[in-house]
Amino acid sequence: MKPFPSYPVGARVPDTPHAVCCSLPTIRDVIGYEEHDPAVRKHILSGYPRFVEHIYLRNLSQHIVAELGLNDRHVSLTPSKHSAARLIEFLNCPDAAVHEWNGIHAVALPVSDDLARDARLFLQHTGCGLSSRQAEDLLYNAGLIEEPRLESADVPNPENVIQRALLDSCPAADSEYLLLSRSGMNAFYATFSAARELQRPRGKTVWVQLGWLYLDTIRILEKFLGPDERCFTIADATDTRAIEEIFSREGARIAGIITETPTNPLLQTADLARTRDLCDRNGSLLFVDPTLSSLYNIDVFPYADVTLHSLTKYFGHRGDVMMGVAAFNPERNPFAAEWFELARKIHEPPYHRDALRLAVQIGDTRKTVETINRNTLDVAAFLERHPRVKRLHWTYGENTRDGYRKLERGPERPGGIITIDLNMPLSDFYDSAPFVKGPSFGTTFTMMCPFMYLAHYDLVSTPGGRRHLLDRGINPDLVRVSIGTEPSGEIIAGFRQALGS
């Protein structure tokens, strides 16, 4: 077996200042990261960008504080004035002040651990922060670092290149209704915020979370609703009866349904046709995010009022750029144009160097996804037979296959995500695996993470939290794997090593 590269704790993967993943090679490292152990945290200079403050952003903040004389304030950086205003509104902090600095905005807050934490979480949940490339350029312009690292820069009109690739992956979409954002979460935050503005005057104040969704999607539904709004959760995205019951009870008050297809991390596929019918009857919006599988593998657009995708995954398959998109469906929604314009005013467009970086690699996405699909079929066949694998969650699993195949653009397109419940200690498996270990997915390199530890450590680390997860069919110690483009035999050999046979 050709060995996979070994990465120490905190190493950037890939080896670039703009990597979206950092290595957490052992369960002890994962726990140390979550519990802010200085012995682990000192190695982490960057990580998944919305969760880890990049060293460039940290240095830029310190420089702005010194230059503007804000040493007695906590400073958060946003790319626009409107995001700064939304941050202050979220914090409900009348003592905050906004300072424009070289085209970006510094929000100066009273020094408070609680305010600093809440400001950081706002930027994490909404994706309204600076990109590392933007911070790099600002540091360079201020004379604080050497010239930025050279990257391919031979793509004219990069956003047009990105749009063409998106229309190739989702031909039914309309280029006039594609909203490119600096992250997938920013695309969701903008479309959801705009939808609230449209639906509340219509008396629609109930939102429904369908399935266990990604952490920040859940947090936006928890933290960004008004006192007159409510959110209900249906834990199992395949539970059509529960969906019908909530519509029979709440009916025309339902503003919208938020779901991932498939869901993260259990790979459940909702009955989108039935859900669409219920939404149509009640004037409700349907948000669908197919990122886990990718737009190239499944077609959710005919059912969705808006289709969301983190372009960081699959499209940005080299693991070094963040972007997202919201594709509005004007055929499905009579006020799509108004919704799009509202969302456009809220969202944060991609920084030009990030758009350029994605444009450089996006042309390889179809070929990359096809290779990942083939590898996933091989790896899943091996893991389904292994005695140390208690259960395999994937799109072709027994309980998900039929619903998923109704959405497939063609045969044998399972996507690259497999989630494993083990018949062995988590640390024995995880620590022995030779793959890249850290957050994110949809890269050319195989990677894995103990997903619930990184996304919901507050639940995993307490008996009550673990029971909460188990009651919803989620093993706290599950491992989510993103299959890469390496030869499938090498990936399987890596699993043999981790499984001990």
Wavefront OBJ file of the C-alpha trace (Angstrom):
o trace
v 0.000 0.000 0.000
v 1.213 3.465 -0.859
v 1.148 5.284 2.484
v -1.058 8.307 2.969
v 0.794 11.454 4.121
v 0.998 11.858 7.882
v 0.025 15.242 9.314
v 0.814 16.405 12.868
v -1.764 18.183 14.990
v -2.570 21.640 13.614
v -1.004 21.032 10.205
v -2.823 22.734 7.355
v -4.268 20.381 4.759
v -3.344 21.145 2.033
v -0.109 22.954 2.871
v -1.274 26.464 2.083
v -2.177 29.405 4.332
v -5.737 29.193 2.968
v -6.438 25.530 3.719
v -9.938 24.935 5.081
v -8.843 21.923 7.123
v -6.319 21.420 9.891
v -5.164 18.042 11.144
v -6.533 16.556 14.384
v -4.896 13.118 14.164
v -6.070 11.565 17.458
v -9.218 11.616 19.545
v -7.129 13.182 22.309
v -6.324 16.056 19.916
v -10.017 16.452 19.049
v -10.986 16.648 22.716
v -8.100 19.008 23.457
v -9.223 21.277 20.627
v -12.835 21.298 21.865
v -11.813 21.876 25.497
v -9.359 24.649 24.530
v -6.342 22.754 25.837
v -3.354 25.099 25.307
v -1.165 22.108 24.426
v -3.365 21.486 21.378
v -4.560 24.996 20.578
v -1.025 26.392 20.322
v -0.529 24.312 17.165
v -3.672 25.537 15.407
v -2.998 28.714 13.432
v -5.883 28.111 11.035
v -8.681 25.631 10.555
v -12.181 25.502 9.135
v -12.422 29.266 8.563
v -15.751 30.066 10.193
v -14.753 28.178 13.358
v -11.092 29.058 13.768
v -9.780 32.603 13.664
v -7.064 32.539 11.024
v -3.664 33.849 12.043
v -3.971 36.526 9.324
v -7.272 37.755 10.782
v -5.809 37.710 14.281
v -2.824 39.787 13.201
v -5.012 42.158 11.218
v -7.311 42.732 14.203
v -4.316 43.508 16.419
v -2.970 45.976 13.862
v -6.326 47.771 13.511
v -6.732 47.957 17.281
v -3.337 49.589 17.593
v -3.761 51.943 14.620
v -7.225 53.147 15.672
v -6.412 53.335 19.372
v -9.012 50.720 20.362
v -6.961 48.979 23.029
v -9.825 49.245 25.517
v -12.282 47.550 23.123
v -12.894 44.138 21.610
v -12.864 44.347 17.808
v -14.664 42.109 15.281
v -14.057 42.547 11.560
v -16.714 42.431 8.842
v -16.380 43.014 5.101
v -19.321 45.416 4.865
v -21.197 48.077 6.778
v -24.469 46.155 6.598
v -22.929 43.048 8.199
v -21.452 45.244 10.925
v -24.921 46.658 11.575
v -26.452 43.176 11.727
v -23.778 42.081 14.187
v -24.553 45.018 16.487
v -28.281 44.327 16.208
v -27.701 40.681 17.109
v -25.602 41.639 20.136
v -28.080 44.322 21.219
v -25.116 46.461 22.193
v -25.845 50.222 22.017
v -22.272 50.979 23.096
v -20.831 49.409 19.949
v -19.182 51.564 17.297
v -18.266 50.864 13.669
v -14.956 52.056 12.221
v -14.251 51.869 8.491
v -10.672 50.816 7.752
v -9.326 50.311 4.217
v -12.657 49.121 2.864
v -13.595 46.805 5.730
v -15.437 47.538 8.973
v -14.258 47.062 12.530
v -16.985 46.690 15.142
v -15.617 47.971 18.462
v -17.339 46.473 21.508
v -16.915 46.904 25.255
v -14.435 44.374 26.603
v -16.575 41.465 27.723
v -16.029 37.733 27.429
v -19.727 37.242 26.695
v -19.822 39.898 23.960
v -16.616 38.593 22.393
v -18.017 35.032 22.376
v -21.354 36.102 20.909
v -19.676 38.216 18.230
v -17.485 35.276 17.247
v -20.513 32.981 17.076
v -22.437 35.482 14.948
v -19.633 35.508 12.382
v -19.410 31.702 12.531
v -23.138 31.104 12.077
v -23.690 33.718 9.366
v -20.441 33.489 7.417
v -20.173 37.303 7.497
v -16.464 37.419 8.312
v -13.360 38.198 6.271
v -11.671 35.544 4.175
v -8.040 34.676 4.833
v -7.068 35.929 1.359
v -8.716 39.271 2.058
v -6.877 39.540 5.365
v -3.637 38.547 3.628
v -4.010 41.328 1.080
v -4.811 43.902 3.766
v -1.778 42.861 5.786
v 0.398 43.116 2.688
v -0.961 46.559 1.800
v -0.197 47.670 5.358
v 3.391 46.463 4.979
v 3.014 43.768 7.629
v 3.767 40.662 5.555
v 5.717 39.801 2.438
v 3.941 39.505 -0.895
v 0.992 37.071 -0.790
v 1.663 33.488 -1.829
v 1.455 33.080 -5.602
v -1.606 31.229 -6.887
v -2.876 30.531 -10.391
v -4.393 33.749 -11.664
v -5.044 33.176 -15.363
v -8.855 32.969 -15.344
v -10.661 36.020 -16.763
v -14.126 36.748 -15.332
v -13.905 34.069 -12.609
v -17.484 34.522 -11.416
v -18.729 33.838 -14.947
v -16.639 30.659 -15.003
v -18.186 29.602 -11.695
v -21.698 30.343 -12.928
v -21.177 28.263 -16.075
v -19.983 25.315 -13.995
v -23.003 25.633 -11.714
v -25.366 25.655 -14.693
v -23.555 22.589 -16.008
v -24.224 20.797 -12.715
v -27.799 22.110 -12.394
v -29.083 22.859 -15.922
v -32.569 23.888 -14.766
v -31.185 26.825 -12.770
v -31.334 30.388 -14.087
v -28.103 32.382 -14.157
v -30.016 35.524 -13.157
v -31.066 33.853 -9.910
v -27.703 32.468 -8.774
v -26.412 34.238 -5.663
v -22.719 33.596 -5.009
v -21.680 34.074 -1.382
v -18.445 33.831 0.549
v -19.597 30.568 2.176
v -22.477 28.113 2.096
v -23.651 29.316 5.495
v -23.687 32.906 4.299
v -25.890 31.820 1.392
v -28.304 30.181 3.823
v -28.239 33.080 6.286
v -29.023 35.614 3.547
v -31.827 33.597 1.940
v -33.367 32.682 5.298
v -33.222 36.274 6.587
v -34.825 37.557 3.388
v -37.516 34.855 3.519
v -38.424 35.895 7.065
v -38.903 39.470 5.885
v -41.286 38.256 3.186
v -43.193 35.639 5.164
v -43.823 37.404 8.500
v -46.173 40.048 7.029
v -48.145 37.144 5.558
v -48.691 35.712 9.048
v -46.193 32.905 8.437
v -44.087 32.595 11.561
v -43.465 28.844 11.903
v -40.323 27.177 10.548
v -39.654 23.448 10.350
v -36.232 21.813 10.578
v -36.491 18.523 8.691
v -33.798 16.085 9.819
v -30.660 16.524 11.897
v -28.934 19.342 10.028
v -25.536 20.974 10.024
v -24.616 22.757 13.258
v -24.822 26.365 12.055
v -28.087 25.806 10.211
v -29.534 24.593 13.512
v -28.052 27.571 15.360
v -29.536 30.092 12.923
v -32.964 28.525 13.461
v -32.402 28.735 17.227
v -30.965 32.241 17.480
v -32.291 34.345 14.614
v -36.054 34.056 15.005
v -38.180 36.806 16.514
v -40.311 36.403 19.647
v -43.381 35.788 17.479
v -41.685 32.987 15.516
v -41.222 29.312 16.339
v -39.227 26.413 14.958
v -40.256 22.754 15.127
v -37.820 19.912 14.539
v -38.582 16.599 12.865
v -35.568 14.480 13.751
v -36.047 11.868 11.014
v -36.100 13.449 7.563
v -37.834 10.359 6.149
v -40.775 10.587 8.577
v -43.468 11.657 6.117
v -46.215 11.144 8.677
v -44.600 13.657 11.048
v -44.355 16.196 8.219
v -48.025 15.731 7.373
v -48.991 16.067 11.031
v -47.187 19.365 11.480
v -48.849 20.768 8.375
v -52.261 19.608 9.590
v -51.605 21.346 12.914
v -49.818 24.546 11.812
v -51.016 24.764 8.206
v -50.840 28.226 6.668
v -48.625 29.530 9.514
v -45.670 27.509 8.211
v -43.213 29.907 6.591
v -40.858 27.243 5.332
v -39.171 23.851 5.574
v -35.368 23.657 5.927
v -33.722 20.380 4.995
v -30.545 18.810 3.668
v -30.856 16.056 1.087
v -29.133 13.899 2.127
v -28.808 14.965 5.756
v -25.582 15.398 7.683
v -24.376 13.025 9.106
v -26.999 10.223 8.748
v -27.485 10.570 4.968
v -31.290 10.514 5.154
v -33.266 11.536 2.073
v -36.610 13.242 2.578
v -39.609 12.656 0.330
v -39.207 15.962 -1.494
v -42.181 15.405 -3.800
v -44.582 14.947 -0.881
v -43.006 17.817 1.071
v -43.258 20.057 -1.993
v -46.950 19.267 -2.336
v -47.597 20.206 1.295
v -45.638 23.449 0.883
v -47.622 24.370 -2.224
v -50.928 23.830 -0.459
v -49.909 26.123 2.389
v -47.796 28.809 0.723
v -44.634 27.553 2.468
v -41.088 27.761 1.163
v -38.845 24.721 0.757
v -35.086 25.168 1.290
v -33.022 22.177 0.107
v -29.264 21.714 0.521
v -27.762 18.788 -1.484
v -24.138 19.568 -0.548
v -23.416 16.180 1.044
v -23.924 14.463 -2.305
v -23.388 17.432 -4.678
v -25.400 19.038 -7.446
v -23.688 16.752 -9.960
v -25.207 13.653 -8.372
v -28.769 14.610 -7.496
v -31.359 17.063 -8.806
v -33.387 18.733 -6.056
v -33.976 21.958 -7.972
v -37.491 21.066 -9.286
v -38.729 20.663 -5.707
v -36.986 23.576 -4.005
v -37.835 27.258 -3.814
v -34.128 27.751 -3.191
v -31.301 25.243 -3.578
v -28.244 25.868 -1.411
v -24.757 24.450 -1.849
v -21.458 24.948 -0.082
v -19.044 25.316 -2.992
v -16.243 24.664 -0.513
v -17.175 21.015 -1.023
v -16.649 19.125 -4.304
v -16.411 22.335 -6.385
v -13.508 23.573 -4.222
v -12.172 20.022 -4.081
v -8.568 20.968 -3.362
v -9.583 22.147 0.099
v -8.274 25.698 -0.073
v -11.224 28.003 -0.757
v -14.594 28.888 0.812
v -17.676 29.830 -1.222
v -21.385 29.094 -1.447
v -24.372 29.569 -3.716
v -28.128 29.967 -3.481
v -30.081 29.069 -6.627
v -33.593 30.533 -6.586
v -36.340 28.848 -8.593
v -38.543 31.456 -10.324
v -40.733 28.719 -11.814
v -41.610 27.542 -8.348
v -42.037 30.859 -6.557
v -44.001 33.943 -7.734
v -41.935 36.307 -5.569
v -38.526 34.820 -6.402
v -37.287 38.126 -7.863
v -38.186 40.081 -4.732
v -36.690 37.367 -2.509
v -33.483 37.302 -4.556
v -33.053 41.083 -4.301
v -33.586 41.064 -0.535
v -31.072 38.235 -0.084
v -28.585 40.002 -2.355
v -28.606 43.006 -0.018
v -27.901 40.777 2.996
v -25.333 38.340 1.629
v -21.580 38.854 1.472
v -20.229 38.323 -2.055
v -17.025 36.309 -2.500
v -13.719 38.078 -2.180
v -12.240 38.357 -5.691
v -9.203 36.184 -4.960
v -11.427 33.439 -3.544
v -13.600 33.536 -6.679
v -10.454 33.315 -8.779
v -9.160 30.358 -6.794
v -12.437 28.467 -7.174
v -12.578 29.248 -10.894
v -9.116 27.691 -11.343
v -10.265 24.303 -10.065
v -14.009 24.184 -10.711
v -13.595 22.824 -14.244
v -12.364 19.531 -12.762
v -15.407 19.068 -10.525
v -17.376 16.664 -12.732
v -14.383 14.349 -13.200
v -13.557 14.553 -9.473
v -17.106 13.674 -8.442
v -17.219 10.743 -10.871
v -14.031 9.289 -9.371
v -15.300 9.807 -5.839
v -18.566 8.056 -6.725
v -16.741 4.968 -8.028
v -14.502 4.836 -4.969
v -17.453 5.204 -2.605
v -19.164 2.174 -4.148
v -16.014 0.069 -3.645
v -15.337 1.257 -0.094
v -18.962 0.865 1.020
v -19.038 -2.714 -0.303
v -15.994 -3.499 1.845
v -17.260 -1.778 4.979
v -20.759 -3.283 4.819
v -19.231 -6.752 5.201
v -16.729 -5.909 7.936
v -17.503 -7.337 11.402
v -16.185 -4.225 13.173
v -18.656 -1.974 11.378
v -21.949 -2.046 13.266
v -23.816 0.100 10.771
v -23.021 2.006 7.629
v -24.963 5.162 6.815
v -24.765 6.117 3.150
v -27.099 7.177 0.385
v -27.519 3.586 -0.857
v -28.310 2.245 2.608
v -31.345 0.032 3.060
v -33.546 2.797 4.503
v -32.421 5.593 2.193
v -31.740 4.021 -1.200
v -35.215 4.292 -2.750
v -35.768 7.951 -1.871
v -32.273 8.943 -2.944
v -32.483 7.212 -6.314
v -35.592 9.214 -7.194
v -33.338 12.289 -7.201
v -30.253 10.845 -8.912
v -29.112 12.344 -12.186
v -27.890 8.914 -13.259
v -26.954 5.477 -11.879
v -24.174 4.874 -9.381
v -23.910 8.400 -8.018
v -23.865 7.949 -4.234
v -21.709 10.954 -3.385
v -18.591 10.760 -1.262
v -19.881 10.616 2.319
v -20.059 7.483 4.465
v -20.843 7.546 8.177
v -19.764 4.598 10.315
v -21.046 3.192 13.609
v -18.314 0.972 15.021
v -18.084 -2.297 16.912
v -14.788 -1.193 18.446
v -13.508 1.740 20.536
v -13.599 5.011 18.628
v -10.034 5.977 19.548
v -8.602 2.640 18.367
v -10.153 3.140 14.946
v -9.680 6.870 14.547
v -6.126 7.078 15.859
v -5.002 4.187 13.621
v -6.560 5.460 10.394
v -3.939 6.809 7.950
v -6.230 9.397 6.371
v -6.389 13.160 6.823
v -8.433 13.838 9.963
v -10.352 17.067 10.386
v -13.525 18.871 9.346
v -14.876 19.504 5.842
v -15.463 17.031 3.010
v -15.722 16.780 -0.765
v -11.958 16.958 -1.351
v -9.715 14.933 -3.628
v -8.065 13.477 -0.525
v -9.900 11.053 1.765
v -10.593 12.531 5.163
v -12.544 11.651 8.287
v -13.781 13.201 11.485
v -15.647 12.185 14.662
v -18.434 14.458 13.470
v -20.479 14.815 16.645
v -17.349 15.631 18.682
v -16.523 18.530 16.363
v -20.065 19.752 15.712
v -21.804 19.041 19.033
v -19.176 18.509 21.710
v -21.556 19.974 24.294
v -23.798 16.943 23.708
v -21.101 14.299 23.273
v -19.326 15.276 26.503
v -22.260 14.820 28.913
v -24.415 11.775 29.748
v -27.588 13.754 29.126
v -26.309 15.006 25.790
v -25.349 11.526 24.666
v -28.833 10.260 25.565
v -30.297 13.159 23.574
v -28.360 12.018 20.510
v -29.141 8.333 20.974
v -32.850 9.129 21.309
v -32.616 10.658 17.833
v -30.852 7.672 16.329
v -27.407 9.271 16.361
v -24.405 7.406 17.754
v -22.261 10.050 19.521
v -19.131 8.137 18.473
v -19.956 7.881 14.778
v -17.220 8.680 12.245
v -17.985 10.601 9.067
v -15.725 9.763 6.138
v -15.289 11.758 2.943
v -13.997 9.464 0.214
v -11.330 10.958 -2.036
v -9.886 10.256 -5.474
v -6.995 8.013 -4.419
v -7.142 4.458 -5.858
v -9.973 2.658 -4.073
v -7.671 -0.254 -3.189
v -5.444 2.127 -1.230
v -8.430 3.610 0.604
v -9.679 0.128 1.518
v -6.201 -0.835 2.733
v -6.291 2.253 4.960
v -9.595 1.067 6.449
v -8.138 -2.402 7.016
v -5.372 -0.773 9.011
v -7.816 1.267 11.103
v -10.153 -1.692 11.689
v -7.346 -4.008 12.656
v -7.868 -6.488 9.826
l 1 2 3 4 5 6 7 8 9 10 11 12 13 14 15 16 17 18 19 20 21 22 23 24 25 26 27 28 29 30 31 32 33 34 35 36 37 38 39 40 41 42 43 44 45 46 47 48 49 50 51 52 53 54 55 56 57 58 59 60 61 62 63 64 65 66 67 68 69 70 71 72 73 74 75 76 77 78 79 80 81 82 83 84 85 86 87 88 89 90 91 92 93 94 95 96 97 98 99 100 101 102 103 104 105 106 107 108 109 110 111 112 113 114 115 116 117 118 119 120 121 122 123 124 125 126 127 128 129 130 131 132 133 134 135 136 137 138 139 140 141 142 143 144 145 146 147 148 149 150 151 152 153 154 155 156 157 158 159 160 161 162 163 164 165 166 167 168 169 170 171 172 173 174 175 176 177 178 179 180 181 182 183 184 185 186 187 188 189 190 191 192 193 194 195 196 197 198 199 200 201 202 203 204 205 206 207 208 209 210 211 212 213 214 215 216 217 218 219 220 221 222 223 224 225 226 227 228 229 230 231 232 233 234 235 236 237 238 239 240 241 242 243 244 245 246 247 248 249 250 251 252 253 254 255 256 257 258 259 260 261 262 263 264 265 266 267 268 269 270 271 272 273 274 275 276 277 278 279 280 281 282 283 284 285 286 287 288 289 290 291 292 293 294 295 296 297 298 299 300 301 302 303 304 305 306 307 308 309 310 311 312 313 314 315 316 317 318 319 320 321 322 323 324 325 326 327 328 329 330 331 332 333 334 335 336 337 338 339 340 341 342 343 344 345 346 347 348 349 350 351 352 353 354 355 356 357 358 359 360 361 362 363 364 365 366 367 368 369 370 371 372 373 374 375 376 377 378 379 380 381 382 383 384 385 386 387 388 389 390 391 392 393 394 395 396 397 398 399 400 401 402 403 404 405 406 407 408 409 410 411 412 413 414 415 416 417 418 419 420 421 422 423 424 425 426 427 428 429 430 431 432 433 434 435 436 437 438 439 440 441 442 443 444 445 446 447 448 449 450 451 452 453 454 455 456 457 458 459 460 461 462 463 464 465 466 467 468 469 470 471 472 473 474 475 476 477 478 479 480 481 482 483 484 485 486 487 488 489 490 491 492 493 494 495 496 497 498 499 500 501
